[in-house]
Amino acid sequence: MTIREIAQLAGVSSAAVSRYLNGGYVSGEKKERIKKVIQETGYQPSVQARILRTKKACLVGVVVPKINSESISRVTEGVGQVLSERGYHMLLASTDNQAEKEVMYMKIFENYPVDGIILIGTMITPQHRKFLKESKVPVVVIGQYTKLANCIYHDDYGAGKAMGKAVGEALALRPGSRAAYIGVTREDKAAGAAREDGFRAGLKAEGMELGEEYRRISRFRMESGYEAAMDLLKKKDDIVIISCATDTIAAGAMEAVLDYRKECMPDGEKNADRTERYLFRDSPVKVTGFGDNQFLKAVTGGIPTVHFAYKTSGIKGAELLLDVVEKEERIPVEMKLGFQFVEAPDWPGGEIRGM
């Protein structure tokens, strides 16, 4: 299949197909016709020919904290969609949430070489800053704010504040009850510092505070969330809400609540159907999260959480990178994306309304 054949099937000129493949301007109607033909035929442009013509490798390095994450998969789906449409290929590196590995892989990609790098960041360390200042290829950071590179990030503080206010309103219906918070390292300025600071501000707006004895730090893993929640439940008997920095941590916290309840049940009730317990309908302790994990929703029936536009961040990040690679766009871009509060079916005092 050649560009000429694609053009004939789409009813456009070969020049229009070439511009489309190289990220140039093509009118909306023609773009859709070309895209449809490419999808139907499975056409793949010749990478070797493009490298000779454009002096580009047609490769983008993408560094992610982990691959077994629904939120990260949404981001990479958005990145991959744009790269595929514009004739680029993705090289993916997973760091297991280790900041030093992020820098290591970015250096590897830079020397490979790739045309650009997308970092789905966990934190910006001095080593990150040094690389971003000296990188020989353009870099876009997704998920963290920085002035050292173009970045796409989320309103984590605003989302945390909305969650804190909702939790405060629920606590007001249960005088004497308390909320706990399971966060992540504050070196992660987004999921760690911004969400917790926002949560505290939201509670404060409702006349409440988060005591340090009601706070725990977790890794980005379900089992770590379980351990943190179980520790809280065993030491504090007035907790009715456990808010977690991610839905993955929340899943572990929910399991801890269910197991703790089972420990406290009379022996005759301990063999109750586990599926029914997972629905969490009559649990005295509710759990909230961030991320709108669809698997968690399917298993539990839904918890109060926050939906971030993860796929959109991937799309925007890839488009931003390719604008620099292909058009040498030099205007710095710092793009903050909003959030949507997801309602809970059995929240104390009624549903939490979306924002």
Solvent accessible surface area in square Angstrom, and as a share of the most:
residue,aa,sasa,rsa
1,M,117,0.52
2,T,73,0.43
3,I,54,0.27
4,R,169,0.62
5,E,73,0.33
6,I,0,0.00
7,A,3,0.03
8,Q,131,0.58
9,L,112,0.56
10,A,8,0.06
11,G,54,0.52
12,V,22,0.12
13,S,64,0.41
14,S,48,0.31
15,A,55,0.43
16,A,1,0.00
17,V,0,0.00
18,S,37,0.24
19,R,107,0.39
20,Y,22,0.08
21,L,10,0.05
22,N,39,0.20
23,G,16,0.15
24,G,35,0.34
25,Y,176,0.67
26,V,6,0.03
27,S,42,0.27
28,G,53,0.51
29,E,121,0.54
30,K,82,0.35
31,K,85,0.36
32,E,106,0.48
33,R,82,0.30
34,I,0,0.00
35,K,55,0.23
36,K,121,0.51
37,V,15,0.08
38,I,30,0.15
39,Q,122,0.54
40,E,122,0.55
41,T,55,0.32
42,G,50,0.48
43,Y,22,0.08
44,Q,127,0.56
45,P,30,0.19
46,S,61,0.40
47,V,41,0.24
48,Q,131,0.58
49,A,47,0.37
50,R,9,0.03
51,I,66,0.34
52,L,137,0.68
53,R,135,0.49
54,T,37,0.22
55,K,170,0.72
56,K,46,0.19
57,A,21,0.16
58,C,0,0.00
59,L,34,0.17
60,V,0,0.00
61,G,0,0.00
62,V,0,0.00
63,V,0,0.00
64,V,0,0.00
65,P,9,0.06
66,K,34,0.14
67,I,117,0.59
68,N,125,0.64
69,S,17,0.11
70,E,49,0.22
71,S,29,0.18
72,I,18,0.09
73,S,53,0.34
74,R,35,0.13
75,V,3,0.02
76,T,23,0.13
77,E,95,0.43
78,G,0,0.00
79,V,0,0.00
80,G,21,0.21
81,Q,73,0.32
82,V,5,0.03
83,L,2,0.01
84,S,80,0.52
85,E,54,0.24
86,R,38,0.14
87,G,8,0.08
88,Y,7,0.03
89,H,75,0.33
90,M,60,0.27
91,L,54,0.27
92,L,87,0.43
93,A,8,0.07
94,S,43,0.28
95,T,0,0.00
96,D,67,0.34
97,N,46,0.23
98,Q,63,0.28
99,A,13,0.10
100,E,116,0.52
101,K,68,0.29
102,E,0,0.00
103,V,10,0.06
104,M,85,0.38
105,Y,57,0.22
106,M,0,0.00
107,K,105,0.44
108,I,88,0.45
109,F,15,0.06
110,E,19,0.08
111,N,107,0.55
112,Y,133,0.51
113,P,83,0.52
114,V,5,0.03
115,D,21,0.11
116,G,0,0.00
117,I,0,0.00
118,I,0,0.00
119,L,0,0.00
120,I,9,0.05
121,G,10,0.09
122,T,9,0.05
123,M,24,0.11
124,I,24,0.12
125,T,27,0.16
126,P,92,0.58
127,Q,107,0.48
128,H,0,0.00
129,R,101,0.37
130,K,124,0.52
131,F,12,0.05
132,L,15,0.08
133,K,144,0.61
134,E,109,0.49
135,S,26,0.17
136,K,152,0.64
137,V,22,0.13
138,P,42,0.27
139,V,15,0.09
140,V,1,0.00
141,V,0,0.00
142,I,1,0.01
143,G,16,0.15
144,Q,5,0.02
145,Y,95,0.36
146,T,9,0.05
147,K,157,0.67
148,L,62,0.31
149,A,21,0.16
150,N,24,0.12
151,C,0,0.00
152,I,0,0.00
153,Y,43,0.16
154,H,13,0.06
155,D,33,0.17
156,D,5,0.03
157,Y,99,0.38
158,G,18,0.17
159,A,0,0.00
160,G,0,0.00
161,K,79,0.34
162,A,11,0.09
163,M,0,0.00
164,G,0,0.00
165,K,72,0.30
166,A,9,0.07
167,V,0,0.00
168,G,0,0.00
169,E,93,0.42
170,A,4,0.03
171,L,11,0.06
172,A,65,0.50
173,L,108,0.54
174,R,105,0.38
175,P,128,0.80
176,G,71,0.68
177,S,18,0.12
178,R,79,0.29
179,A,6,0.04
180,A,0,0.00
181,Y,0,0.00
182,I,0,0.00
183,G,1,0.01
184,V,1,0.00
185,T,52,0.30
186,R,95,0.35
187,E,109,0.49
188,D,6,0.03
189,K,124,0.52
190,A,15,0.12
191,A,10,0.08
192,G,1,0.01
193,A,12,0.09
194,A,24,0.18
195,R,16,0.06
196,E,3,0.01
197,D,52,0.27
198,G,0,0.00
199,F,0,0.00
200,R,69,0.25
201,A,26,0.20
202,G,0,0.00
203,L,2,0.01
204,K,145,0.62
205,A,62,0.48
206,E,56,0.25
207,G,71,0.69
208,M,49,0.22
209,E,136,0.61
210,L,9,0.04
211,G,18,0.17
212,E,109,0.49
213,E,84,0.38
214,Y,9,0.03
215,R,50,0.18
216,R,49,0.18
217,I,85,0.43
218,S,8,0.05
219,R,139,0.51
220,F,41,0.17
221,R,93,0.34
222,M,85,0.38
223,E,94,0.42
224,S,8,0.05
225,G,0,0.00
226,Y,64,0.24
227,E,104,0.47
228,A,10,0.08
229,A,0,0.00
230,M,21,0.09
231,D,46,0.24
232,L,0,0.00
233,L,10,0.05
234,K,125,0.53
235,K,131,0.55
236,K,55,0.23
237,D,147,0.76
238,D,45,0.23
239,I,9,0.04
240,V,16,0.09
241,I,1,0.01
242,I,0,0.00
243,S,0,0.00
244,C,0,0.00
245,A,0,0.00
246,T,18,0.11
247,D,7,0.03
248,T,50,0.29
249,I,0,0.00
250,A,0,0.00
251,A,19,0.14
252,G,0,0.00
253,A,0,0.00
254,M,3,0.01
255,E,24,0.11
256,A,0,0.00
257,V,1,0.01
258,L,0,0.00
259,D,32,0.17
260,Y,61,0.23
261,R,48,0.17
262,K,68,0.29
263,E,100,0.45
264,C,88,0.52
265,M,32,0.14
266,P,85,0.53
267,D,116,0.60
268,G,78,0.75
269,E,97,0.44
270,K,61,0.26
271,N,142,0.73
272,A,51,0.39
273,D,91,0.47
274,R,95,0.35
275,T,98,0.57
276,E,91,0.41
277,R,19,0.07
278,Y,58,0.22
279,L,49,0.24
280,F,11,0.04
281,R,154,0.56
282,D,108,0.56
283,S,6,0.04
284,P,74,0.47
285,V,13,0.07
286,K,20,0.09
287,V,2,0.01
288,T,0,0.00
289,G,0,0.00
290,F,3,0.01
291,G,8,0.08
292,D,9,0.05
293,N,32,0.16
294,Q,88,0.39
295,F,152,0.63
296,L,15,0.07
297,K,74,0.31
298,A,86,0.67
299,V,56,0.32
300,T,7,0.04
301,G,45,0.43
302,G,11,0.10
303,I,14,0.07
304,P,6,0.04
305,T,4,0.02
306,V,0,0.00
307,H,62,0.28
308,F,0,0.00
309,A,34,0.27
310,Y,24,0.09
311,K,73,0.31
312,T,52,0.30
313,S,0,0.00
314,G,0,0.00
315,I,38,0.19
316,K,76,0.32
317,G,0,0.00
318,A,0,0.00
319,E,62,0.28
320,L,18,0.09
321,L,0,0.00
322,L,0,0.00
323,D,37,0.19
324,V,14,0.08
325,V,19,0.11
326,E,38,0.17
327,K,121,0.51
328,E,115,0.51
329,E,66,0.30
330,R,172,0.63
331,I,122,0.62
332,P,113,0.71
333,V,37,0.21
334,E,80,0.36
335,M,63,0.28
336,K,118,0.50
337,L,25,0.13
338,G,47,0.45
339,F,45,0.19
340,Q,98,0.44
341,F,4,0.02
342,V,27,0.16
343,E,72,0.32
344,A,1,0.01
345,P,87,0.55
346,D,53,0.27
347,W,16,0.06
348,P,30,0.19
349,G,69,0.67
350,G,39,0.38
351,E,84,0.38
352,I,15,0.08
353,R,165,0.60
354,G,39,0.38
355,M,139,0.62
